[in-house]
Amino acid sequence: MMRRPRLVMAVSVLVVAALAALALLVESQDAARVGFIYPSSGPFAQPGFDMRDGFLLHWSQVGNKAGGRSTSGSRTRRTARRTRG
């Protein structure tokens, strides 16, 4: 019966170590990816276009940065996608 708590502890340590390694990999990336989905047809088309324009305006006003990372690098892009209803 004493083996089960040790197994749980070992698995927990491995999961925490894997998450820490993943966090380091994510932190080391120098660019951030940001997306936005908006409606482009139907009764919500015009508000959707307004939201898209606001999204793009925001990023141009903040210098294309999110959390200190660039959102306009070669590996990164700001994406606005439309939906069809």
GUSE-721919 format. One record per residue (C-alpha): residue number from 1; residue in one letter; chain; y, z, x. Coordinates in pm, 1 decimal. Each point is the difference from the previous one (the first is absolute). Layout:
TIFI    n  res  chain     north        up      east
TIFI  NUM    A      A         Y         Z         X
...
//
This chain:
TIFI    n  res  chain     north        up      east
TIFI    1    M      A       0.0       0.0       0.0
TIFI    2    M      A     236.4      52.3     293.0
TIFI    3    R      A     -27.3    -367.3      99.3
TIFI    4    R      A     192.5    -128.6    -299.9
TIFI    5    P      A     334.6     170.8      85.1
TIFI    6    R      A     -26.8    -131.1     355.4
TIFI    7    L      A     -61.2    -350.5    -128.7
TIFI    8    V      A     297.6      23.3    -233.3
TIFI    9    M      A     215.5     128.0     283.8
TIFI   10    A      A    -114.7    -278.3     233.4
TIFI   11    V      A      68.4    -268.9    -260.4
TIFI   12    S      A     340.6     152.0     -73.2
TIFI   13    V      A      92.7      -4.1     368.9
TIFI   14    L      A    -107.4    -363.4      31.3
TIFI   15    V      A     202.6    -101.3    -306.7
TIFI   16    V      A     310.1     178.0     129.8
TIFI   17    A      A     -41.6    -163.1     340.8
TIFI   18    A      A     -37.3    -344.1    -158.6
TIFI   19    L      A     310.6      51.9    -213.5
TIFI   20    A      A     198.6     115.8     303.5
TIFI   21    A      A    -107.3    -309.7     193.9
TIFI   22    L      A      96.0    -220.4    -293.8
TIFI   23    A      A     340.2     168.8     -24.3
TIFI   24    L      A      61.0     -66.3     369.2
TIFI   25    L      A     -87.1    -366.4     -43.2
TIFI   26    V      A     230.8     -35.4    -298.3
TIFI   27    E      A     279.3     186.9     177.5
TIFI   28    S      A     -24.2    -223.7     304.8
TIFI   29    Q      A      78.9    -313.8    -197.8
TIFI   30    D      A     362.4     -94.3      40.4
TIFI   31    A      A      49.1    -185.6    -327.4
TIFI   32    A      A     -33.9      98.1    -365.3
TIFI   33    R      A    -111.4    -217.6    -287.4
TIFI   34    V      A     174.4      33.9    -333.8
TIFI   35    G      A     -89.3    -176.1    -325.4
TIFI   36    F      A     139.9     -28.5    -351.1
TIFI   37    I      A    -146.7    -156.5    -314.4
TIFI   38    Y      A     228.0    -110.7    -281.0
TIFI   39    P      A     -42.4    -181.3    -333.5
TIFI   40    S      A     121.3    -360.2      -0.4
TIFI   41    S      A     -81.9    -114.0    -351.7
TIFI   42    G      A      23.0     128.8    -352.5
TIFI   43    P      A     251.6     247.9    -134.4
TIFI   44    F      A      16.7     190.0     330.0
TIFI   45    A      A      73.4    -303.7     219.7
TIFI   46    Q      A     375.6      56.7      39.6
TIFI   47    P      A     -32.7     373.0      72.8
TIFI   48    G      A    -276.3     -94.1     246.5
TIFI   49    F      A     229.8    -239.9     183.6
TIFI   50    D      A     268.8     268.5       6.5
TIFI   51    M      A    -249.5     249.9     146.3
TIFI   52    R      A    -106.4    -254.4     263.8
TIFI   53    D      A     361.0     -64.1      97.0
TIFI   54    G      A      62.6     375.8      22.4
TIFI   55    F      A    -310.7      43.1     216.3
TIFI   56    L      A     112.8    -268.0     243.8
TIFI   57    L      A     360.0     125.8      -3.6
TIFI   58    H      A    -113.6     352.9      83.4
TIFI   59    W      A    -190.7    -112.6     308.3
TIFI   60    S      A     291.4    -208.6     122.2
TIFI   61    Q      A     235.7     299.5     -41.3
TIFI   62    V      A    -222.6     250.0     183.8
TIFI   63    G      A     -44.8    -232.7     295.8
TIFI   64    N      A    -358.8     -97.9     -86.9
TIFI   65    K      A    -137.1     337.4     114.7
TIFI   66    A      A    -242.0     239.1    -169.2
TIFI   67    G      A     -64.1     336.4     161.6
TIFI   68    G      A     158.5    -119.8     322.4
TIFI   69    R      A    -227.8    -303.9      19.3
TIFI   70    S      A     111.9    -358.2     -40.5
TIFI   71    T      A    -106.8    -192.5    -309.2
TIFI   72    S      A     110.7    -337.0     131.9
TIFI   73    G      A    -221.4     -44.4     306.4
TIFI   74    S      A    -231.5    -291.9      58.8
TIFI   75    R      A    -304.7     200.0    -115.6
TIFI   76    T      A     180.3     145.6    -299.7
TIFI   77    R      A     173.0    -136.3    -301.9
TIFI   78    R      A     158.7     118.7    -317.1
TIFI   79    T      A    -194.2    -159.4    -280.8
TIFI   80    A      A     119.3     -50.2    -355.5
TIFI   81    R      A    -270.3    -145.7    -221.5
TIFI   82    R      A      38.1    -109.7    -353.6
TIFI   83    T      A    -246.4      47.8    -279.2
TIFI   84    R      A     -75.2    -227.4    -289.2
TIFI   85    G      A     -77.9     138.9    -338.1
//
